[in-house]
Amino acid sequence: MFEKNKKAKNTKYVIGGFVALAAIIVMFVLFKFPQPGVANQGDFYRVMGPAGIAYTDAYINNPNLQKFFYYTITDYKMVFSGNVIVSTILGSSVGYLIALIKIICKAFNQDIFKTQYLAFVYAVIYIFAFAVILKNLRIKNIIKLSILSLLVLFVFFDGNYLVWFNSFYGEPMMIVTLMLISAAVLYYINVRYDDENDKKLFKAIAFVIIACFLFMGSKLQVTTALPFILMFVLKILIDNRKKISKKKFIVLIIMFIVMAVYPINISRDSKGLNRDTQFNSVFYGILNTSDTPKQDLIDLGLNPDMSGEAGKHAYLPDDKYEKYIPRTELTEKEFYSKISNFKLAKFYLTHPKRLFQAMEYTASKAYMTSTSLGKYTEQYSKTPVEKLNRFVYWSEFRENKLPRNLLFISFVFIAVFLVSLYSYKAGDKVIKNRVMLLWLIMMIAVMQFPMPFVGNGKADVVKQLYLFNFIFDILMFVSVLWVIFKLIDVIKNIKR
């Protein structure tokens, strides 16, 4: 009994130490002067407008200010209105965090919204999620738990992940809420199968659904994960339909329906963005460097006369297009009304060589979580600073040393799947459900990998691989950890 209590106490010390070190790293990377962030490349308004965040008058009225790409902007004004409340509820889930911060600011008579406030909230949720994960993995060996904790800090608290927290991009919300899903599911597994505590089941399942809700609303690109998220949560609901009271189960069903409808609504409200990505996917993707652009257009059911726009994306000046200018009546009639995601998918499925080339190109852009966008304000440096040099050891190693090709990426996924399949077959219910969580995360990555090129051509491939890169790190992390734990077990058995 004494030995058991001592191990539990030591576990708390390790997790407490992890939280302290994580906080120190976050403070060093994000809040040490000069405070870094990521400059706006034009994506901020997707979050700002619906969430009631606007540029200050000083920003708007400064004609000499470089507003995109080179410098970060930290101070914004807050908008409060009935329309903003509605748009926040229906918009990106980042808006929910912003709304909370705005309420706190209002309570302290603060008129300016600083992106650092959002970075702080992200950091708190991120650290909390990992602490819950460490606790609910229930690793009793202190050496294993310590190694796990240190590796988490080294890989997932890398500066090139954390720096995105200080921005209005959807990328940090994706990884923070993915970790929140992992934490919620691991907590649920222990409540359901290890502790067999039916009294906590409602709370545990609600935690899972809320985490999934926040993840699905983090950014439009995660909509591809919706079928897998729904199947995963639906299985949890079915498994527990007889263990929860009718009233509570109805509440969970309503929460499930809201979670399912939420990303569909976001997708419907992003028609303008969808049109840009459709234009890019054809002219900046399929037709880019194509030897047969006219035939490709015919295969897509489009007018071959559009071949003159091959290699062009949707954000060029109007005079750069031959005839089919994005978002015009002619392009609406000849292109937007005739193209669809189904036709894009059909094209690549009937042209496997082109799909392979697209995936090879995508693989060549993988592992890059750093970005050439500016990291500091213009007040700090008149020369744009692109490179971050704070706790970036893992990302620099990954970007410069790992093989950037489809073969290596495929090998990692296949190897992790085969080992996890063996664990699933040999494991108890706790292990089986943990493996299913891993498979869910893997399927999210599998859907994320082709999405940037197939859905948007060569526009923004690196940035749109952000979530894939994070999950690939998870797989690499799990693989290395599995080997280390096996070696520890071997050494322990030899000593016996």
Salt bridges, closest charged atoms under 4 A:
ASP43 OD1 - ARG46 NH2 3.19
ASP43 OD2 - LYS463 NZ 2.76
ASP57 OD1 - LYS77 NZ 3.52
ASP75 OD1 - LYS114 NZ 3.01
GLU171 OE2 - LYS219 NZ 2.37
GLU171 OE2 - LYS463 NZ 3.20
ASP194 OD2 - ARG138 NH1 2.94
ASP195 OD1 - ARG138 NH1 2.87
ASP198 OD2 - LYS243 NZ 3.84
ASP239 OD2 - LYS235 NZ 2.67
ASP269 OD1 - ARG268 NE 3.94
ASP276 OD1 - ARG327 NH1 2.40
ASP296 OD2 - ARG354 NH2 3.03
ASP299 OD2 - HIS351 NE2 3.10
ASP305 OD2 - LYS323 NZ 3.22
GLU309 OE1 - LYS312 NZ 3.19
GLU332 OE1 - ARG275 NH1 2.06
GLU334 OE1 - LYS338 NZ 3.54
GLU396 OE2 - LYS387 NZ 3.20
ASP473 OD2 - ARG398 NH2 2.85
ASP489 OD1 - LYS144 NZ 2.74
